[in-house]
């Protein structure tokens, strides 16, 4: 900082143009260094958000089956990366499509259709594990960057529990 004397004898302080340009350049370098990390964060956040929404819909269908006393089926279709269920209140079939960067896989590979019963149990259910890797499941995944893929695997227990496991 420099001090300049004015006519009244006071010192005026301020930054020179060169000092301001150096600060702006440093901020620019920091922002450029953070952009790739922000892109990864955004892709990861979108994938997690899609998984959370999917889990909420699945649990909502189970709750509607119990409340409405009507068996309801969710059909997961990996070929179109979507799932469909009958909404008994709206009386329409609702289809939820995944975002375009998300891949859906299921075992069996063509489609997986668990049935939610009126007592909360699930028919055609399974819980995938290391000891039973061929069990029925639904998984959504997205490539975050060249070395990281986020995966969310949904399991369905016969007792009606719907869970998902996360791997990066």
N, C-alpha and C positions, 0 to 999 in steps of 0.2 A: 504494500500500500504506500501511496505517496501522500504527502501533505502539501497543499498549496495554500499560500497566504492570500486571503482576500483583502479588499480595500479596508474592511473594518477590523483587520488584524486577527481574524479567526482562521483556523486551519481546516480545510475541506479535505475529507478522505474519500477514496474510491478505488476501484480496481481498474487497471489498464485493460485495453482491448486484448492485448496478448494474453494476459492472465485469464480473462473470460474465455478465450478460444481454447486454451489448454484445458480448462475445466470441462467445457463442452466436448472436446475430443476424448477425454478420459471417460466421461459418461457414455459416449457413443461406443467406445470399445467394450465397456462392460455390458451394454445392451446387446451388442452383436455376439458376445460370448454366451449370453443367456438364451438367445433365441432357439437354438436346437433343444435345449433342455425344456423350454416352454412347450415346444411342439410335442415332445414325448409325454410331458405331463398332460397336455390336452387330449391326446389319443388315449392314454391310460384312463383318464377321468371319464371320457365318453364310453369306453368299454365297461368300466365299473358301473356307471350309471345305467347302461343297458342291462347289465346283469341284475342290478338291484330292481329295476322296473320289471324284468321278467320274473324274478322271485316274488315280487308283490302280486303280479297277475296270477301266478300259479297258486299262491296261498289264498288269493281272493276267490279263485274258482273253487278251491276246496271248501272255503267258508260258505260260498253260495250253495254248494251241494248239500251241506249240513242244514243251512237255514231254510232253503227252499224244498228240502226233502226230495231231491231229484238227483239221480246219478248224472255226473257231468264228465266229459272226456276232453282232454287237451291233446291235440294232434300236432306233434313237432315234425316239421318237414325240412330236412337239411338242404334239399335241392333248391328250395326257394328261400332258405334262411328265415323261416317264419313259423309261427304256431297259430292254431285256430282252436276256438272253443265256443260253445253255445252259451250265450248270456241269457239266463232264464227271466231276468227282470225286463230287459230290453226286447227279449224274444227275437234275437238275431244272432247269427254266427259272427263272431269278431275274429279278425285276423290281425296279428301283430307281426310286422316285418322288422327284421333287424336292420341296423344301419348298414350302409353299403360296404364298409370296411370290416364288418364282422362276419366270421364264418361259423356256421352251425354244423356240428356233427352229432350223430346219435348212434346208439347200438340197440336195436338193429339199425343198419345203415340207411334203409329206405325211409322209415318213419318210426316214431315211438309214440304210443297213445295210451298213457295211463288213465284209468277211470277212477274218479273220486266218488266214493259211495256216500250214502246219506249218514252213515255213522262216523264218517271222517277217515275211514280206511281207504287204501288205494289198491286197486287190482292192477296186475302187470307191473308190480313195483319191484324195486331192487335198490341196494345201496352199493355203488361201485367201491371197490377197495383193491388193495394190492393183491390180496388172495383170490379175488374174483374179478379180474380185469375185463371179462367178457360180459359182465352184468349189464342190464339195460341202463342207459344213462343219456343225458343230453348235455352237450358242452358247447359253449360259445367261446370264440377266441378271436384275437386281433393282434396283428403284428404291430408292435410299438416302435421298434427300430430294428436294425439289422441283427442285433443280438438278443432281443427280448420279445417274447410273445406272451401276452396275458391270457390265461385260460380260466374259465369258470365252469365247473362241472356240477350239474344238478343231479341229486339222487332222491329217490322216492322210496320210503319204507312202507311195508304193508300196513303198519300202524297209522300211517298218515303223515309222517314227518317228511318235510321237504327241506333238504339242505343243499348247500353248495360248497364246494371246496375251491380254493384259489391257488393257482400256481403261476409263477412269473418266469 
